[in-house]
Structures are given as C-alpha cells and as structure tokens.
C-alpha cells in the first residue's frame, strides 16, 4: 500500500544514478547488494541489505530524507524520516 509524506510530495524531478556503483564502497573496497539514489543531493550508495549500509548512514549524517531505488526495473521512493514508501510509473 502506498503511503506518501510531505518529503516525497515535494519531489518534482527524480535524480537518477550517474553510475551503477556505491561511491563509498568503491572508496573502501567494499561491495553492495542494492543501490539507492538520494533525492536531495543525487549521491548513489548501498542499501541496508549491504554490509556497510551507506545510504542509511548518509541519511543520518545529512538529514536528506528521500531516496529512490537505483535498481533496474524498480520504481519506488522511500522516506527515512516518515518511513513512507511510494511506487511510481
């Protein structure tokens, strides 16, 4: 079930991954499972299923609330602050 929030509702244009890599994992020789792209700054980092959970750490460090999946075929937004999930076409 879709549940939006003010942070997701404020998104007018989606930022997409420039490259299919976790920028922090590359720096430190790590690996990732899935990737997410921050809708505030556009950085692409690994998800919570990945060993280093870089996107969640990014949220805690920056307070950037909304990410999209950078995975091919996945079309959804997630808001860390409100724990809201919305699919899109």
C-alpha positions, 0 to 999 in steps of 0.5 A: 500500500502506498503511503506518501509524506510531505518529503516525497510530495515535494519531489518534482524531478527524480535524480537518477544514478550517474553510475551503477556503483556505491561511491563509498564502497568503491572508496573502501573496497567494499561491495553492495547488494542494492543501490539507492539514489538520494533525492536531495543531493543525487549521491548513489550508495548501498542499501541496508541489505549491504554490509556497510549500509551507506545510504542509511548512514548518509541519511543520518549524517545529512538529514536528506530524507528521500531516496529512490531505488537505483535498481533496474526495473524498480520504481519506488521512493522511500522516506527515512524520516516518515518511513513512507514508501511510494511506487511510481510509473 
